[in-house]
Amino acid sequence: MNRLLCVTAVILTGAFVLKAQTLSPAAKFDAAMHAFWDAGDAGDAEKAGKQVVASGAGFEDIRARLKAGRPYAKQKTGRVELPSRDHGIALDNIVEIPAEYDPARTWPLRVSLHGGVGREAPGPNDQPARPLANRIQSAGEIVLHPRAWATTQWWNESQVENITRLIARVKRDYNVDESRIYITGISDGGTGVYFFAMRHATSWSACMPLNGHPLVIANPDTGADGQLYVGNMVNCPFHIVNGGKDPLYPAASVEPLVAMFKKAGVTHEFKVYPDAGHNVEWWPQERAGYEAWLAAHPRQANPDRISWETERTDRYNRFRWLVIDRLGKRPSDQALKDVNTYQPIPTMERTLFDHEKPSGRVDAARVGNAFDVKTRGVQAFTLLLSPDVVDFSKPVRVTVNGKVAHDAIVKADSATMLTWAARDQDRTMLYGAELHVLVP
């Protein structure tokens, strides 16, 4: 941040504090919440959240305001540019807003990943890039089109950050239905959907890869960021489409992998169009089934069961209400079933994803205030407790690998709730406490 912006931020913060000192408690709370909603990014929102706590408002009052969400005004519709930069490369991301957009109700959000990500970004003297376009038309939804190039592909860390920021930007301006945010893509975009399901899945209600192939990111030369785990796919319902005559990713080569997904317990539907090539000529036939799958699979903000595996804790270590904090073997480790082999032909078995680094996995199930957790290669994790499913007036019991690790009342905390609300920008996924657990 430059000096002028720093000085401006100090002046505005000082003005807010001075103004707040002259307001009634109710007005102070209202002003603090507006500052929270108006914050430009998660960091600013976390700072603004401290002013909400300082207003003296109670936990339930703050929770009610967070669940109600920010006030939305009318915004530009049609094609809206959301430019960003990655490693010096300009990304001409866009979002398409329906002409009938009404801020008074929530709208589904489709994150649509394009193909051909191996292309080099155009230079200053080159012809402009072909504009991003919607190849599968649907009605009544907001469509986000991120841009990718050879140095910023869907399976790179930088694109995870880019798409996360873009979703947050759309949420700030438009009334997005958090239970109807899904990810889809065509060709390389479809392959990118598999990556996001296995590495960064908290937002998705459904994962819809079209003409993609997991073997692309299984190839080390592709440069996917870190290790990939089929088991993580159980957290996102999959609707998979491939063409029988696709010269790049024929359906017959994807079918053995789909059989592996089934073995891992992944909720899925596999649609094959026998005469289709590497295109979307099947969309008129497919659209009704595609939309029906979406309608049947809204996101569960607080699912009863979670399974997540990672080899790192600086990123890709969270899925909704579970955060893996520290990796390492423990004497109580469980032999959790790992599915990572497929049969390209009935007499041959192959490993899909290489796992050179040790990883950790947590399988957690919740019934009311009781959490039954099994771990492998994890020394510490955090449970994010939502007042929507946990009764904070009663003890929270956590059993890890057969041993009770916690059995006591956990106090709801406004500061914790505001911190996660600032990060997630999600009215349906509010956490009243962090419960840090050491594996026995």
N, C-alpha and C positions, 0 to 999 in steps of 0.2 A: 504494500500500500504506500502511495507517495505521501509527502509531507502535508500537502493540501488536504487530501482525503482524511489523514489522521487528525488534523486540526478540526476539520468539519465534523468528524465522528465524535470528538471530545466535546465540541460545542453542543451538538445535538443531544448527546447523552446528558450533559450538564443541564441543558434546557429541560429535558424530560424530568430529571430528578428535582429541579427547582419547581417545575409545574406540579409534579406529584405531591410536593410538600404542602401545597395549598388546596388540594382536592379532598373531597370526602372519601372515606374508604371505598365505597362502591364506584365512584368516579375514578379513583386511583387504580382499582382493579381493572376497570374497563379500559383505561388508557394503557395499562401495562399489557393487556391482551392484544390490543390493536398494534402495539409496538412489536409484540411477538409475531403476529401474523404478517406484519409489514417487513420483517427482517429479510435481507437479501439472500442469505444462505444459512446452512445449518449452524455454522459457527456464530453468526450474528444472532440467530434465533436462540441458541443456548444462553448467550449473554442476556438477551431480552427476557428469557425465562426466569432469570434471577430476580428481575424487577417484579415479575408476577408473584413470586414467592414473597418478596419484600412488601407487596401490597397488603399482606395479611389475610388474603382470601384463603378459605378452607380447602382441603383436598377435594371434597365432592363438588364444590363450586367450580374449582379449576377444571376438574374432570368433565363436568357438564359443558363448560365452554369449549373444551377441546373436542368433545364428541359432536357438538353443534358445528364446529369448524369456523373458518374465517368467512366474513361476508364477501360474496362474489358480485362484481359489477359486470355489466355487459362488456364484451371484448371483441376484438377484430375476429371475423370469421373468414373462411376460405384458407388460402395458403399463407402461412405465417413463417417467416424465417427465424431460425434459432442458431445463428452462427457460433462456432466454437473453434478452438485451436488445439492441436495435439502434436507435440514435437515440431512445432513450427509449421505444421500442415493445417491449412484452413479447411474446416469441415462445414459444408453448407447444409446442415441439418434443417429439416422443416417439420411443421406440424400442420395437419389439415383439420380445420374446424368446420363441422357441418353448418350450412347456412341457417338451419333452424335452431342452432345452439341457444339454449335458455339457461342462464346461470341459476335459476331457481330449482333445478333438479340435477341429479348426478348423471354423468355420462361415462360409458365404457371407454377404455383407452387401449388401443392396439399399438404395440411396439413392433414395427415391421422392418426386418433386416433385409437389405438388398443383396444380390449376388455379385459375382465378379470382383471380390475384394482384393485380388492379386494385382489389380491395375495400379500403376504409378499415378500419384496425384498430378494434375496438370500444373505446369510451371507458369511463371508470369507471362511468357510469350506464347503459351499454348492456347489452343481453343478451349473455351469453358467446358467444364464437365457436363455430361448429359444430365438434365434436371431429374431429380428424384420424382418418381411417379407411383401412383397406387395401381398395382397390377391386379389386385383382387378386390373389386368394389364391394362394399357392404354399406348398410345404412345405419344411421343413428349412433355412430361412434366417432371418437376423436382418434386420428391416426398419426403416430409419431414416426417419422422417417429419419433415423440417424444416417450419417454418411461414414463410409469406411474406405480405406485405401490400403495399399500393400504394407505400409509402415504402421498402420493403425487398424488391424483386422479385428473381427468380432471377438476372437479368442485371446486378445491382448489385454493386459491390465488397463491400459489407457482407454480402451473402448468401454470397459465396465464402468470406469469413472465417468466417461462422457455420457453414457446412457443413463446412469444414475442421476447425474446433474440435470439432464434434459427432462427426465420424468419429474424431478422436483420443480423445475421451472414451469412445466405445464400445469402441475398441481397448484402452484401459487396463483396462476392466472385463470384457470378453468376448473369448473366443479367436476372433478374426476371421481368416479365410483371406484374406491380402493378395492372392492371385492371383484371388480371386473377389469383388472389390468392384466393383459395377457401378451405373450411374446410369440411372434410368428416370423417366418422368413422363407425366401425362395433360394434354392441352390446353396451357395455359400451362406446365405442368410439362414436357410434351414439347418445347415450344419452348426451355425452359431447358436441356434436355439438349444441344441444339445449341450453346448458348452455352458450357457447360462443356467440351464437346469441343474448342472452338476457342480457349479461353482458359486452362483449368485442368484438364489431362487426365491428369496423372501417375498418379493412383490407379486409373483405370477399366480394368476388363477388357473391358467392352462398354458401348455407348451405345444406349439403347432408347427412342427418342421415340415416344409414342403420341398420335395425334390432335394433333400439334403442327405448326408451320409456320415455316421459317426467315425468311420474309418479315416476320414480326412484329418480329424483332430487327434486320432490315435497315432498318426504318423509323426514321429519326433521332429521331422523336417518342417512341419507346419508351424511349429513354435507356439503351441497352445500354452497358456500361462499355468504352469504347475501340473499336478497330477489330477486325473479325472476318475470319478468313482460312480459306477453304474448304480450303486445303492442309493445315492443322493437323488436319483430320478424318481424315487417313490413319493417325493413331496410335491410333484407336479403332474396332473393328468395330461397324458400325451395323445394328440391326434396327429397321426403320421400319414403323409400322402407321398406316393412315388409312382412313377410311370413304368409300365412293363417294357417299353422300348426306349427308355432313357439311355443314351449311349454313354453317359458319365456315371450315373448312379442308378442302375436298373433295379427295379423292385426285388428281383430274385436275390440280389446281393445284400439287400437290407433285411430280408426276411429272417435269416439266421440270427441277426442281432435283435430283431423284435422278439424272437423266441427266447433269447437271453433276458430281455427286459421282463418278459412274462415270468420267467423263473425267479427274477429278483423281486417280484411283487409290484411292478410298475403298472398303474392304471393306464390303459392305452386302448387306442383304436387304430388299426392299420388299414388304410384304404389304398388299393392298387387299381390303377386304370391301365388295363393290359395293352392298349394300343397307343398310349401317350408317350411322347418323347420328353426331352428336357425343356418343358414349357408348362404353361398353366391353361392349356386348351380345355382341361377338364373342369375349370371353375364353374361354368353354368350348371353342371351336374353336381358338383361338389358343394356348392354354397349352402344349400339347405342343411346337409349333414354337418358341415363345419360349424354353422351357427347354432345348430341344435346341441352339439357337444359343448360349446361355450355356455349356452344357457343352462345346461345341466351341471356345470362345474364352476360355481362361484368360488372365490377364494375363501378358505376358512382362516380367519385371522389368528385363532387360537386352537389349532388342531389337537385332538386328543393324543396323537402319536407323532413322533418326530424321529427321524434317523439322519444323522449327518456325519460325514467323514472329511477330514482335511489333514494335510501335512504341514500346515502353517497356522500361526495365530495372529499375524499382522493383517491378513485379509482372508476372505473365503472361510471364515471360522464361525459364521453365524447363520442359523436358519430360524427366523421368527423368534420364538421365546427361548431359544437355546443358543448360548455362546460358549465355544470351546476356548478356554483360557490358557491352559498349559498342557503340553504333550509329554509323554513318557510312560514307560511301562509301570504297572502297579501289580503287587501280588494278587490282587483280587480280579485282574483282567478276565473278561469272559471271551469265549470262543465264538464270536459273532460271525455268522455265515457271510462269506464274501462271494459275490457272483461277478466273475470277470472273464469267463471263457465262453466261446461260441463255437458252433460247428458249421464251417462254410460248406462242408459236405458231410454226410452222416458218419463217415469213417475217420474224420479228422477233427481235432479240437485245438483251438488257438486261443491265446490270451489276447484280450482286446487292448487294455491300457497298461503301459509300463508303470510300475510302482517301485522306483529306486530308493526313495526316501521313506523312512518310517512314518506312518500316519496314525491318527487317533480317530476313534469313532464313538459316538454316543447314540444309543437307542433309548428313547424316553417315552413313557406312557403316563397320562394323567387321568385320574378319576377324582373329580372334586378337588380337594386339597391334598390328595396323595399322589406323589410322583414315584413311579417305579423305573429306575434307571439302570441300564447295563452299559458298561464301557469297555473299551479295549484301547490301550495306548494313550489314555488321557489321565492326567493327574489332577486337573481342576477345571471346573466349568461353572457357568452362571445360568440360573433359571430366571427369566424375566416374568414376573407374576402380574397377571392382568386381573383387575377387579371385576372384569366381565365373567371370569370363570373361577376365581379364587375368592373365598370368603376370608377377609382379613381379620375377622373377629374370632376365628378359630385357628388352631395350630396347623402349620404346613409340615407334612411328613414326607421326607425324601429318603427313599431306600436305594442304595447304590450297590449293585452286585451282591444283593442279599443282606446287606448290613444297613442299619439305620444311620444316616449321615446327618439328619436334621429332623427335629420334631418339636416345634415351638411356634408361637405366634410371630408373624413378621409384620412390622409396622409399615403401613402405607406412607409414602413419602412424596410430597408434591414436587420437590426438586428433581427426583429421579424420573417422575412421570414427564415433566417438562423437558428434561434432557433427551429422553427417547422420542418424545413428540417432535422436538426440533430436528432430530436426525431422520425420522421416518416420514414426517408430514402425513400422518395417517390417522384419521378419526376413529377407525375401527380397531386399531392396534395400539392400545395405551397400556403402559406398564406402571403399576404402582410401587414396585419394589424390585430390587436386584437381590437374588439369593445366591451367594457365592458358596460353592460346594467343593470340598476336597474329597477326592476319591479315596476310600479306605485302603 
